[in-house]
Every structure is written in structure tokens, then in C-alpha cells.
């Protein structure tokens, strides 16, 4: 989208695409500022451990998104055999009926089959490893609308592919990185007989290995963080920025989506970067960050050799209800106590810090601690809404 700024033609603001590992996370992503959310049904995806969506949940997710002028993309990125295409037909018919905005597909055969039986918009999955304009031109010939580029592609290369083909380009901007070319890792197949291209990846790249007596995490990549490149990405007119993480926590999702939304909005409204959001991105549980291949090719410095992930701040809960003048009803995700300092993350604007001075259980009885899995009541605050996450900084 091209935004005018103070009477001048200014920046091309890309769509922000977030992961939806469950219906709860889908809603959270949209409320915190995602323009589109990608999800998977119970079959045909690559995240078998995620809380994949039933047909009813897909319908509810689309209704939630569309009434807020947001989009839903359904991932069908497993590589399928002939016998599975018959099962796919009814699912495609269902997606057409509920007006999903696009499907994200890897397999050219599956793409051909979907084009034959539907008019759905098709995005090429990163699993297909599209890295150049010739491959993209082939995609255009067979009716693909958008390409989710491999993480190996730089921003400059993405602009060239877009200029030469006219197709929409989507790039990963934040999250876990694969040590291999996207869609071409076979370690999980070899070690565990689990196919990474059919939803069985064991993340073998994250394991500790020994080579010639040296023990290290040779294949484990640092996490991508492309926030600092947002202005250059807007100038390159990349169509969409994708956040990785359908299996990540609600804390990760809310924090990352909100930070990138704030960054893009700052460019749209002020034509300047909001550098404070990098501090927000450092509050989540993550590996060390690096810029991936967005500007320069990744080197040996991209290897994350620590093995363990440092934890900065934790999610304490989610606001279930903000009853005006009465209370905040909190679903406790991680135990907290009276006199702890909680940080409420609103959908827009700066976070709100509150000390827990008064706390009650669901029946209204005073308590000194909120136990994991329980529901507690805190005093009402007019700046806090239902759906806001609550963070707590743990004492070391």
C-alpha cells in the first residue's frame, strides 16, 4: 500500500503477516496489528505438533478476521501423493465456500490440482525454494499470485524478482531460521525417519553434535530479526513481511506483532523509524538475533552455539474480561504473587506497569497469589482491554 505523507507520495507499506497456531493466537495476532494470519488445517501442513484448525475453527477465524478487514491464508505446504489428492478436494471446496483469502502451497502438482478445481488465490510457500526470477516467472505462468521467498534471498534480489515478474513478494522478517535451503533439509529423515516436508521435522539442527572430538551446535542458526531494515524494505516495495512461529507462545506472538506494527505505523505516519521497538523484541524468549540474508549473505557468525535460549520476560497471563468500574479478570499462565509488578501490553501504545496490591479469586475472596491455570481478579484499569497479555519479569 502506498501512503502519502504531508502531501507527498511516501512509503510503500507492506502487509504484516503473522502466524496463527491456534484460534486464540489468530485472534491475538489480529488484535495486536497483523494484516493477515496464516494457519493450517488438520491435514496437509508441516506443523503436526501445532494446534491445527478444525473446519469449524477455520470458519470462526475467517469470520473474526474478515469483520475486521483482515485476511486469512491457509497453509497446504506438505508434498502429497496421488492418493492424498482425493482427500484434498473436499478441503479445497470448503475453503472456497468460506472465502479464505489465499492458500499457501509448495507442491507444483498440488498447485495445478487446486487451479483445476477452484478459483482460490495461490501463494507459493517458502518450502518450494524460489530464489530467482526465472523460477518466479514459471510460477506466474501457472497462476501463482504471490511468492513467499526462501530465507536465502536478499532484499535486493527480492526487488529484482518483483520488478521482472510483477508478482507479489513476501519475505520473512522475524523468527527461527533453517540451516538448510528452505524445504531441502533431510537430517530429520535420515536420523529419525521423519519427513520434514510432510510435517515430521524433529529440528535436528538444534541438537548438540560431536565432530573430530569437538562438541558444538554446529547447525543451529540464530534467529532472524529484520526490524532495522524496515525502511529499506518499504523503499524496495516488498509486498508482505512474514513473522515465523505458529508453534511459538502467545507472549512471543503479541510482542513481535505489536513491535512490527508499531514500526510500520511509525514509517507510515511520521516517515521515521521507531527504534524503541527493538527493546520490546529483546523481551521475549529467543536465540541471539542476526539479520539473516536480508542485506548480506549469512556467515559462520550466524551459528547459535549456546544451545539454550535465554529468557528475558515471561507471560503471567491474559486478560479475559475488563469489566468497567469493577475488575480485570486474568487467566493465569504463570504464577505471580501479591506485590509483584505486572506489565500489561495494550494493543496499541506503551505498556502499563501495575503493582499487585489487591487480588481476588473468581468468587471474590482475597488471595495472596495467582496459581498457574487459575483465574484471578485485579482492580479495573480503563486502559486495559480483554485480550491484552500480561508480562512479568522474573527475579534471577
C-alpha positions as CSV (number, residue, x, y, z in Angstrom):
1,X,0.0,0.0,0.0
2,X,1.4,3.4,-1.0
3,X,0.9,6.0,1.8
4,X,1.0,9.8,1.1
5,X,2.9,11.8,3.8
6,X,2.3,15.5,4.2
7,X,1.1,15.9,0.6
8,X,3.9,13.8,-0.9
9,X,4.0,10.3,-2.2
10,X,5.8,8.5,0.6
11,X,6.4,4.9,1.5
12,X,5.1,1.6,0.3
13,X,3.9,-0.1,3.5
14,X,4.0,-3.9,3.3
15,X,1.3,-6.2,4.7
16,X,2.2,-7.7,8.0
17,X,1.6,-11.5,8.0
18,X,1.6,-13.3,11.4
19,X,1.4,-17.0,12.4
20,X,-1.8,-18.4,13.9
21,X,-1.0,-21.7,15.7
22,X,-4.5,-21.8,17.3
23,X,-7.7,-19.9,17.2
24,X,-6.6,-18.0,20.3
25,X,-3.3,-17.0,18.7
26,X,-5.1,-16.0,15.4
27,X,-7.3,-13.5,17.4
28,X,-4.3,-12.3,19.3
29,X,-2.3,-11.7,16.2
30,X,-5.1,-9.6,14.6
31,X,-5.8,-7.6,17.7
32,X,-2.1,-6.7,18.1
33,X,-1.9,-5.5,14.5
34,X,-1.4,-8.2,11.9
35,X,-2.9,-7.5,8.5
36,X,-3.1,-11.2,7.7
37,X,-2.7,-14.5,9.6
38,X,-1.5,-17.8,8.2
39,X,-3.0,-21.0,9.6
40,X,-3.2,-24.7,8.8
41,X,-6.0,-27.3,8.8
42,X,-5.8,-30.6,10.4
43,X,-4.1,-32.1,7.4
44,X,-1.7,-31.1,4.5
45,X,0.5,-28.8,6.7
46,X,4.1,-29.0,8.1
47,X,3.4,-28.3,11.8
48,X,1.8,-31.5,13.0
49,X,2.7,-30.5,16.6
50,X,0.8,-27.2,16.4
51,X,-2.9,-26.8,17.4
52,X,-4.0,-27.1,13.8
53,X,-7.5,-25.8,12.9
54,X,-10.7,-27.9,12.5
55,X,-13.1,-26.7,9.8
56,X,-15.2,-25.0,12.4
57,X,-12.2,-23.1,13.8
58,X,-11.2,-22.1,10.3
59,X,-14.7,-20.7,9.7
60,X,-14.6,-18.8,13.0
61,X,-11.1,-17.5,12.3
62,X,-12.2,-16.2,8.9
63,X,-15.3,-14.5,10.3
64,X,-13.2,-12.9,13.1
65,X,-10.7,-11.6,10.5
66,X,-13.0,-10.5,7.8
67,X,-15.2,-8.4,10.1
68,X,-12.0,-6.5,10.9
69,X,-10.9,-6.2,7.3
70,X,-8.1,-8.7,7.8
71,X,-7.1,-11.7,5.8
72,X,-6.6,-15.4,6.4
73,X,-4.2,-17.6,4.5
74,X,-4.4,-21.4,4.8
75,X,-1.2,-23.3,4.5
76,X,-1.1,-26.5,2.4
77,X,2.6,-26.9,2.2
78,X,3.2,-30.6,2.5
79,X,4.2,-32.6,-0.5
80,X,1.4,-35.0,-1.4
81,X,1.0,-38.4,-3.1
82,X,-1.8,-39.1,-5.6
83,X,-3.9,-40.9,-3.1
84,X,-4.0,-37.8,-0.9
85,X,-5.3,-35.5,-3.6
86,X,-8.7,-37.0,-3.4
87,X,-8.8,-36.1,0.3
88,X,-7.6,-32.6,-0.6
89,X,-10.6,-31.9,-3.0
90,X,-13.2,-31.6,-0.2
91,X,-10.9,-29.4,1.8
92,X,-10.4,-27.0,-1.1
93,X,-14.2,-26.9,-1.7
94,X,-14.7,-26.0,1.9
95,X,-12.0,-23.2,1.8
96,X,-13.7,-21.8,-1.3
97,X,-17.1,-21.8,0.4
98,X,-15.8,-20.0,3.5
99,X,-13.9,-17.4,1.3
100,X,-10.4,-17.9,2.6
101,X,-8.2,-15.2,1.1
102,X,-5.5,-17.5,-0.2
103,X,-3.8,-20.9,0.2
104,X,0.0,-21.2,0.6
105,X,1.2,-24.2,-1.3
106,X,4.6,-25.9,-2.0
107,X,4.0,-28.7,-4.5
108,X,3.6,-27.7,-8.1
109,X,1.3,-30.7,-8.6
110,X,-0.9,-29.6,-5.8
111,X,-1.0,-26.1,-7.2
112,X,-2.1,-27.5,-10.6
113,X,-4.8,-29.5,-8.9
114,X,-6.1,-26.6,-6.9
115,X,-6.2,-24.4,-10.0
116,X,-8.2,-27.1,-11.7
117,X,-10.9,-27.4,-9.1
118,X,-11.1,-23.8,-7.6
119,X,-10.5,-20.1,-8.1
120,X,-8.6,-19.7,-4.9
121,X,-5.6,-17.2,-4.8
122,X,-2.4,-19.2,-4.5
123,X,0.8,-18.1,-2.7
124,X,3.9,-20.2,-3.3
125,X,5.3,-21.5,0.0
126,X,8.9,-20.9,1.0
127,X,9.2,-24.7,1.1
128,X,9.4,-24.5,-2.7
129,X,12.7,-22.6,-2.5
130,X,12.0,-19.9,-5.1
131,X,15.3,-18.0,-5.3
132,X,15.4,-16.3,-8.7
133,X,13.3,-14.5,-11.4
134,X,13.2,-17.5,-13.8
135,X,11.6,-19.7,-11.2
136,X,9.2,-16.8,-10.3
137,X,8.3,-16.4,-14.0
138,X,7.3,-20.0,-14.2
139,X,5.2,-19.5,-11.1
140,X,3.4,-16.6,-12.8
141,X,2.7,-18.8,-15.8
142,X,0.9,-21.4,-13.8
143,X,-1.3,-18.8,-11.9
144,X,0.5,-18.1,-8.7
145,X,-0.3,-14.7,-7.2
146,X,2.4,-14.3,-4.6
147,X,5.8,-15.9,-3.8
148,X,6.9,-16.4,-0.2
149,X,10.6,-16.2,-0.9
150,X,13.2,-18.5,0.5
151,X,15.0,-17.1,3.5
152,X,18.2,-17.3,1.4
153,X,17.0,-14.4,-0.8
154,X,18.2,-10.9,0.0
155,X,16.1,-7.8,-0.1
156,X,17.8,-6.6,-3.3
157,X,17.2,-9.9,-5.0
158,X,13.6,-9.8,-4.0
159,X,13.2,-6.4,-5.6
160,X,14.7,-7.7,-8.8
161,X,12.4,-10.7,-8.9
162,X,9.4,-8.4,-8.2
163,X,10.4,-5.9,-10.9
164,X,10.9,-8.6,-13.5
165,X,7.8,-10.6,-12.9
166,X,5.2,-8.2,-11.4
167,X,4.3,-10.8,-8.8
168,X,3.8,-10.0,-5.1
169,X,6.8,-10.8,-3.0
170,X,6.6,-11.9,0.7
171,X,9.7,-12.2,2.8
172,X,10.4,-13.5,6.3
173,X,11.2,-10.6,8.7
174,X,11.4,-12.3,12.1
175,X,11.8,-15.7,13.7
176,X,13.6,-19.0,13.5
177,X,15.9,-19.8,10.6
178,X,16.6,-23.1,8.9
179,X,20.2,-24.1,8.5
180,X,19.4,-25.5,5.1
181,X,17.9,-24.2,1.9
182,X,14.2,-23.9,2.7
183,X,12.4,-27.2,2.1
184,X,15.6,-29.1,1.4
185,X,16.8,-30.4,4.8
186,X,16.8,-34.2,5.1
187,X,18.5,-34.6,8.5
188,X,15.3,-35.4,10.2
189,X,14.5,-38.1,7.6
190,X,17.9,-39.7,7.9
191,X,18.2,-39.7,11.8
192,X,14.5,-40.2,12.8
193,X,12.8,-41.4,9.6
194,X,10.5,-38.4,9.9
195,X,9.9,-36.4,6.8
196,X,10.4,-32.6,7.3
197,X,8.5,-32.0,4.1
198,X,5.5,-33.9,5.4
199,X,5.2,-32.3,8.9
200,X,7.6,-34.5,10.8
201,X,10.7,-32.3,11.3
202,X,12.5,-33.1,14.6
203,X,14.6,-29.9,14.4
204,X,17.7,-31.9,14.3
205,X,19.7,-28.8,13.6
206,X,19.2,-27.7,17.2
207,X,21.0,-30.8,18.6
208,X,24.4,-31.0,20.1
209,X,26.9,-32.8,17.8
210,X,30.4,-34.0,18.0
211,X,32.9,-33.8,15.1
212,X,36.5,-34.9,15.4
213,X,36.3,-34.6,19.2
214,X,34.7,-31.2,19.2
215,X,31.2,-30.9,20.7
216,X,29.0,-27.9,19.5
217,X,25.7,-26.8,18.0
218,X,27.2,-26.7,14.5
219,X,23.9,-26.5,12.6
220,X,21.8,-24.2,14.9
221,X,21.1,-20.8,13.5
222,X,20.5,-17.6,15.3
223,X,17.0,-16.1,14.9
224,X,16.2,-13.6,12.2
225,X,15.4,-10.0,13.3
226,X,14.9,-7.6,10.4
227,X,13.3,-4.7,12.2
228,X,16.3,-2.4,11.5
229,X,15.7,-2.9,7.7
230,X,12.0,-1.8,7.6
231,X,12.7,1.5,5.9
232,X,14.8,-0.1,3.2
233,X,12.2,-2.8,2.7
234,X,9.5,-0.2,2.2
235,X,11.6,1.6,-0.4
236,X,12.1,-1.8,-2.2
237,X,8.2,-2.1,-2.2
238,X,8.2,-5.6,-0.9
239,X,4.5,-6.6,-0.6
240,X,4.4,-8.5,2.6
241,X,6.5,-9.3,5.7
242,X,6.1,-12.6,7.4
243,X,6.7,-13.5,11.0
244,X,7.7,-17.1,11.7
245,X,6.3,-19.0,14.6
246,X,3.0,-21.0,14.5
247,X,4.3,-23.0,17.5
248,X,5.6,-20.1,19.5
249,X,4.0,-18.7,22.7
250,X,1.2,-16.1,22.9
251,X,3.8,-13.8,24.6
252,X,6.1,-14.1,21.6
253,X,3.3,-13.6,19.1
254,X,1.8,-10.5,20.8
255,X,5.2,-8.9,21.4
256,X,6.6,-9.4,17.9
257,X,3.4,-8.5,16.0
258,X,2.9,-5.3,18.1
259,X,6.6,-4.2,17.6
260,X,6.5,-4.6,13.8
261,X,3.0,-3.0,13.7
262,X,4.4,0.0,15.6
263,X,7.4,0.1,13.4
264,X,5.4,0.1,10.2
265,X,2.9,2.6,11.6
266,X,5.7,5.0,12.5
267,X,7.0,4.9,9.0
268,X,3.5,5.4,7.6
269,X,2.6,8.3,9.9
270,X,6.0,10.0,10.6
271,X,8.3,8.7,7.9
272,X,10.7,7.7,10.6
273,X,11.8,4.5,12.4
274,X,10.6,3.7,15.9
275,X,13.8,2.3,17.4
276,X,12.3,1.7,20.8
277,X,10.6,-1.5,19.4
278,X,14.0,-3.3,19.3
279,X,13.9,-3.2,23.1
280,X,10.5,-4.8,23.0
281,X,11.8,-7.6,20.8
282,X,14.5,-8.3,23.3
283,X,12.0,-9.0,26.0
284,X,10.9,-12.4,24.5
285,X,12.5,-15.8,24.8
286,X,14.7,-16.1,21.8
287,X,18.1,-17.1,20.5
288,X,20.5,-14.4,19.6
289,X,19.4,-12.2,16.7
290,X,21.0,-11.5,13.3
291,X,19.9,-10.0,10.0
292,X,19.7,-13.3,8.1
293,X,20.3,-12.9,4.4
294,X,18.3,-9.7,4.1
295,X,21.2,-7.4,3.4
296,X,24.3,-9.7,3.1
297,X,24.8,-13.4,3.0
298,X,24.8,-15.2,6.3
299,X,28.3,-16.4,7.5
300,X,29.6,-18.6,10.3
301,X,28.7,-15.8,12.6
302,X,25.0,-16.8,12.2
303,X,25.6,-20.1,14.2
304,X,23.9,-20.0,17.6
305,X,26.4,-22.0,19.7
306,X,24.8,-21.5,23.2
307,X,22.3,-24.3,22.8
308,X,19.9,-22.9,25.4
309,X,17.7,-19.9,24.9
310,X,17.9,-17.0,27.4
311,X,14.6,-16.0,28.9
312,X,14.1,-12.3,29.4
313,X,10.4,-11.8,30.5
314,X,7.6,-14.3,30.9
315,X,3.9,-14.2,30.3
316,X,2.0,-14.0,33.5
317,X,-1.5,-14.2,32.0
318,X,-4.1,-13.0,29.6
319,X,-7.0,-10.6,30.3
320,X,-10.2,-12.5,29.8
321,X,-12.5,-9.6,30.8
322,X,-12.2,-5.9,31.6
323,X,-15.5,-5.1,33.4
324,X,-15.8,-1.4,33.5
325,X,-15.6,0.0,37.0
326,X,-15.3,-3.4,38.6
327,X,-12.3,-5.7,37.8
328,X,-9.9,-7.3,35.4
329,X,-10.3,-11.0,35.0
330,X,-6.9,-12.6,34.4
331,X,-6.3,-16.2,33.2
332,X,-3.0,-17.0,35.0
333,X,-0.4,-18.6,32.6
334,X,2.5,-18.4,35.1
335,X,2.1,-17.9,38.8
336,X,2.5,-14.5,40.4
337,X,2.1,-13.1,43.9
338,X,0.9,-10.0,45.7
339,X,3.3,-7.1,45.3
340,X,4.7,-8.5,42.0
341,X,5.0,-5.9,39.2
342,X,2.9,-6.9,36.2
343,X,3.3,-5.3,32.7
344,X,0.1,-5.1,30.6
345,X,0.7,-5.0,26.9
346,X,-2.1,-3.0,25.2
347,X,-2.9,-3.5,21.5
348,X,-1.5,-0.1,20.7
349,X,0.7,2.3,22.7
350,X,3.1,1.9,25.6
351,X,2.9,-0.9,28.1
352,X,1.2,-0.3,31.5
353,X,3.0,-1.3,34.7
354,X,1.0,-2.2,37.8
355,X,1.9,-3.5,41.2
356,X,-0.3,-6.2,42.5
357,X,-1.7,-4.7,45.7
358,X,-5.1,-6.3,45.7
359,X,-6.0,-9.7,44.2
360,X,-9.1,-11.9,44.5
361,X,-10.1,-15.4,43.2
362,X,-13.0,-15.9,40.8
363,X,-15.5,-15.9,43.7
364,X,-14.2,-12.5,45.0
365,X,-12.2,-13.8,48.0
366,X,-8.9,-12.1,48.7
367,X,-5.8,-14.1,47.9
368,X,-2.0,-13.6,48.0
369,X,-1.0,-15.5,44.9
370,X,-2.4,-16.4,41.5
371,X,-1.6,-20.1,40.7
372,X,-0.9,-21.3,37.1
373,X,-4.2,-22.3,35.5
374,X,-6.4,-20.3,37.8
375,X,-8.5,-17.2,37.2
376,X,-8.0,-14.1,39.4
377,X,-9.4,-10.6,39.6
378,X,-7.4,-7.4,39.8
379,X,-8.7,-3.8,40.1
380,X,-10.1,-2.4,36.9
381,X,-8.0,-0.1,34.8
382,X,-9.6,1.8,31.9
383,X,-6.6,1.5,29.6
384,X,-6.5,-2.3,29.7
385,X,-8.7,-4.4,27.4
386,X,-9.9,-8.0,27.1
387,X,-7.2,-10.0,25.1
388,X,-4.2,-8.0,26.4
389,X,-1.3,-10.2,27.6
390,X,0.3,-9.7,31.0
391,X,4.1,-10.0,31.4
392,X,6.3,-10.4,34.4
393,X,10.0,-10.0,34.8
394,X,11.3,-12.9,36.8
395,X,13.8,-12.4,39.6
396,X,17.1,-14.1,38.8
